[in-house]
């Protein structure tokens, strides 16, 4: 075991982390085209976007091919690594001169990355793909050995993190990076007026050492920046970091829909100040305009959010807890969603698909009817999971592992539902169906038709 791995594990025990603070990119990238233009003009006049200069060798980690043509248009697909960093006073080698009496957040980019995302802006397919990489992923960090991937930024900044991520993903090209700290995410969400999400359970947690007090109630809630971070950082559920990945994706989708509001243009001055103060990136201003314009035109169906395939190695009680990558599945995922290599064309037998059902209708008969319908259609591994408390008007068909073809085929079998490619469904399923009122309405219509015959 490397010293770096041991060091990282010890740090994890001391920190209440899990802040998927790369959500700030969702705020930035989802600006309207007009807001992006205003942002660009202002940034040209003030602070540079890049806070840390890169050496010529570090610059070679990134693909320097041209990304923009004309006015605010992407010339090709662009891959961006996003690192969310949180540094506390207790993490510093030299303690602050004044003892605050608790572990305060420091305005810094030089720490482990609690959030690691790879974004692909693809103008050819008009898609935005988000790959979430669990922070505990076991991988090789060049020059430092085997460790958790989140240690790369602390050891060598964005270039080393980008190189480690590229290696983990089969050599995918990384074009740019963005690093954002926790203060920036909270302020960006506040600048957007907060976000509305469904909180699936009551969440209470107290850590006096960080002055962290989480108190969220189950149900649909409108969260400010601090509450949104509390929603993501909450750690007392069944799946640890994977649960935080799921909540991160829920917030990202909510931010996408929130930021499409034209009124965001009037909040540009606040956003400009936040970007200048809390983000480090090698994106140019022209690239930022192009990304903002592209993201503003992406519809709900073309935002895809997937998670690095893998499995837990244990509960962390007797050894270091890792997320172990499944390299065969990673290869397939990168081919399908990042044009990296060649995807295997395989027929997915419905009998092999694990289908989880979550009921939002509070109607057991409707659930039983769905199970019967699926099994008659050839889906044999169907099971009912915990209810979804939010009452949904339309059924959601979630491609949990990123297999949108199978989800689309299932939708055709049911004749209803919205297909979403994201990892917010039941962990361990291939597809999760969250049953909505439209299924109940379909059943009622079928019953009425029989009576009229």
N, C-alpha and C positions, 0 to 999 in steps of 0.2 A: 504494500500500500504506500502511495506517495505521501510525502510530508504535506504537500498541498492539499491532498484529500482530507488528511487529518485536521489540518488547519481550518479548512472550509467547514467541516462538520462541527468543530468546536465553536466556530463563529455562529453557525446556525442555531446552536443551543442558546446562545446569548441574545439572539435577535428575534423579535416578533415581526417576521417579514411577510412575504407573500403579497406585496403591493404590486399589482400588475399595472404599473404606472405608465406603461407604454400606451395606455388608453389616450394619452394626450395626443398621439398622432391621429386618432380618430377625430379629435376636435379640429386639428389643423387641416388634415387631408380632406375633410368633408366641408370645408368652407365653400361658399358659392363662388363662381368665377369672378363676380364683381368684387367680393370681399378679398379674394386672392390677389386681384390686381391692386387694390388699395394697399394690401399688406406688402406687396412687392415694392411699390413706390416708396413706402415708408422705410422699409428695411434697407433700400439702397442708400438712404440718407443717414442711417444711424449705425448701430453696432453690427459687426459681422456675425454671421450665423455660426461660424466655426470658432469655438472657444479654445481648442487645443490644436496647435500646429502639428502636422504629420511630417515625418521624415520622408525622403524620397523612397526609401524601402517600404515604409508603411503605406504610402500612397499606391504602391504596386499591388497591394492586397485587393484593391477595388478596381472594377472594370471602368476604364476611363473613356470608353466609346461615347460618342455623342448621343444624347438622350432626347433633345428638344429640337423641333423645327418650327419655322414660322413664328407666329405669335401664340404662345401658351398652348402648344400641342406636343404631346409625346410622340417621339419618332419611332419608338420600339418599346417592348416590354422592359420594365425596370424593377429590379429586386432591391429592396431596402431592408437592412437589419435595424430593428428598433430595440433599444436597451433601456429598460426602466431601472433607475438607480436610486437607492435610498441609503443615505449615510447618516449615522447618529454620532453624537459627541463621543460615545463610548467606543466607536470604531476608530477614532483618530489616534495616531501614534503619540501625539502631544495633546494632552487634555486642554480645554479652553481655560483662559486665565481666570474667568469667573465661573465658579461652580453653581450651576443652575438648580441643582438638587434633583435632576431627572435627566434622562437621555434625550436631548433635544435633536431635532432634525437639522442637518447641516446642508448648506447650499453647495453641493459638490457633485461631480460626475465620477469620482475616483473610488468606486466601491464595487461590491459584487452586484450583479444585475438580477433583481428579483423578477424581472419580466424579460422575456426574450421572444421576439416575433420576427418572422420573415414575411414581408409584404411583397406581393407581385402586382404591379399596375400593368395590366395587359390591354393596350389599345386595340389590338387585333381582334380580340374576343370581347372587348368591352366588359372585362371582369376585373374585380379587385379580390385577390386571394390573401388570406391571413393564415399563416402557419404559426401556431403556438408551440413553443418548445419548453417543456417543463424545466424549471430551474435546476432540478436535481438530476438531470440527464447525465448519465455516465459517458464520458468521452475522453479523447486524447487532446490535450492542449499543447500545441507545439512549444517545446522548450521547458515544459513543466510536468509532463507525464499525464497519467490518467487521473481525472478528477471530475467534479461536477462542472458542467458547462458554465454555470453562473460565475465561476471564479476567474474566467478569462479576462473580463473587463478590468477587474481589480489588479491582475498581474501585468496586463499589457495594453489596457485601454481598448478603444473600439477596433483598431486593426487586428489585435490578437483575437478578440471575440469574433470578429467577422471571419477570420481564417479558421478558427475552431468550428464555427457553425458551417462554413462551406465544406470542410472535411467531413463533418458528421453527415451532411446531406449529399454525399457523393460527388463533391467538387462543383456544386452549383455556383455560378458567378454572382458575386455581390457587387452591386453598383454603388450604393451609398449607405451611410449609416445615420441614425438619429439617436442621440442619448437625451433623456429627459429625466428630471428629478421630481420628487414627490410634490414639492411645492407647486411646480408648474402644472401638474395634472389637476390638482385641486382647484387652482385658480382658473384653468381653462374650462373646467366643467361649470364653475360658478359663472364665468363670463358668458357661457351659453345658456344660462338660466336654469341649470340643473338638468336631470334626466329622470324619466319615469320608467320604472322597472317593476317586475313582480318579485317580491321577496318570498322565497318558498318556505321559509321557516322563521320563527323568532330567533334573533341573534343577539346574545348578550355576552360581553367579554370585557374584563377590566385588567389593565396593566398599569399600575401606578408609576412604574419606573419610566414609562414613556408618555405618561399622561394620556393613555389610550383608553377610551371608554366607548364601547360599541353597544348600542341599544336600538335595534331595528325590529319592527313588528312584521309578522307575516301579512302578506297582502300586496296589492298594487300601491306603490309608494313613489312620491316625487322626492328625489334625493338631491341635496346640494353637493358640492365638491367633496367636503369632508365625509358626508354620509356615504357617497358613492365609493370612496376609498375604504370605508369601514365594511361595506357590503362585499368588497373584493377580498380584503385582508382577513376576514373572519376565517378561523382555522379549525373550529370544532364541528366538523362534519365527517362523513364516512370516508371521504376520499382525499383529504389533505390538499396537496398542491393541485391535483386534478380538479377538485371542486372549485378551486380558485380560478383555474383556467376556464371552467364553464361559466363562472360568474363574470369573468373578464369579457367573455364573448357576448353575454347578455347586455353588458354595459356598452360594448362596442356597437352592437346593432342599435341600441337605443340612441347612442350618440349620432350614428349615421342618419337616423330619421329626424332627430332634433336639429342637426346642423343643416338639413336641407331647407329649413325655414328661411325665406328671403330676409327676415328681420335681422339675421346675423350680420348683415353688412353694416348695420349701425353700431355693432359691438367691436368693429375692427380695431379701434384705438386700444381697447383693453387687451385684445388678442396680440396685437403687435408688441406691446410692452412685455407680455408673458413670454412670447417666443424669444425675444431678445435676451431675457433674463434667465430663462430656465431650460433652454435647449441648446445642445451642441450637435452640429451636423456639418457634413461636407457637401450638402445640397447647395446648389447655387440658387440665387433668387429666381432666375428664369425657370429653373426646374421646379421650384416651389409653386410658382404660378401654374405651370403645366399640370402638376400633380393635383393641385386644388381644383383646377378646371375639370380634369378628368374625373376626379372623385365626385364632384357635384353632379355629374351626369350618370352615375351608376345607380341602377334601380335595385330594389330589395333582393330580387332573385339573383342578381349577378354579384352580390357580396358573398363570398365563400370563406368559411372559417373552419380550418381543420387543425388537428393536433398531431404531434409527432407520435407515430405508432410505437408502442412499447408496453412494458409491464413493470409493476413494483417488484423489487427484490426482497422486500420484507417490511416490517413496521418500524425499523430504525431503533428498536429497543436494545438489540444485541450487537448491531453492526451499523455501518453507515447506510442510510437509506438512499437508494438510487432509483431513478427511472431508467430501466434497461431498454435501449433502443432495439426495435425489430427491424433489422436492416433490409430484409426482403420486402417488407411492407413499406419501408421508407422509399426504397427504389421505385416501387409502383406508384406511391403517392407523388413523388417528385416528377415522374413521367406524366402523370395525369394532370397535375395542377401547376407545374413549373416548367414544362417542356424540357425536362432534364432526362436524357436517355430515351428509352422506348418502353411504352406501356405494354404489358401482356394483355392480349385480347382473349379474355376468358368468358365463357358463359357462366353466369352466376346462377346455379340451381336454387330455385326458391326454397327447396327443402333444407339447404345449408345456411340460410339467412336466419340470424337471431333477431326476432321482431319483438320489441317491448312495447306495451300499451300503457299509457297513462291517461286516466279519465278525468276530464274537466267538466263532464255533464252531470255528475252525481246520479247516473242512471245505470245500475248494474246490468239491466236487461240490454241496454245498448252496447255495453262492453261485451257481453256474452254473444250477442249477434255478430259483432265484429270478429271475435275469435273464430266463430263458426265460418264466417265468410272467408277469412284468410286461409283457414285449413282446407276448405273446399277448393280454394284457388291454388293449393299446392304448397302453402307455407306451413311447415310442420313444427318449426321451433318458435312458437308464439307463446308469450307469457305476459301476465298482467303485473305491472309494477305499481309503485305507489301512485296515488291520485295526484293530479296537478290542480292546485287550489284555485288558480285563476280561470274563470269561466270564459272559454274561447268561442267566438262565433264560428270560426272556421278551423277545421282539422289541420294540424301541422304534421308533416311527414319529414322527419329529421334524418338526413344521411349522416349518421353519427361518425362513421369512419371515412367519409368523403366520397363514398360510392354513389354518385348521383344517378347513374344509369339504373341501378336497382331500385332506388327510391322513386324514380319516374315511372318505372314499370309497375311498381306497387300502386302508385297513384292511379294508373290506368286501370288496374284491376278493381280498385275501389270506386273510381268514377268521381272522386272529389279529393280535396286537400291541397295544401300549399307545400311544395317541396323546398326545404331549406338545407343547405349544406353547412353544417356547423356541428360542434361537439357538445351541445348543451343537452343532449338527450340522456338516456339511461346508460351509465358506464357499463361496458361489456356487450352492449347490443350493437348490431350492424345498422339497424334502423329503429328509430323510436317514433311511435304514432301517439300524438297528444290529441285525444278525441274531442272534437268540437260539436257545437249544436247542429252543424250542417249534416252530420251523420244521423243524428236523431231525426232531423227533418226528412232525410232520405228514407229512413225506416217508416216514418209515418205515411209518407206518400205511397210507399210500396204496399202498406197495409190497406190504405184507402182504395188503391187500385184493385186489390183482390176482392174487397167488399163490393165494388161496383161491377165486377165481372158476372 
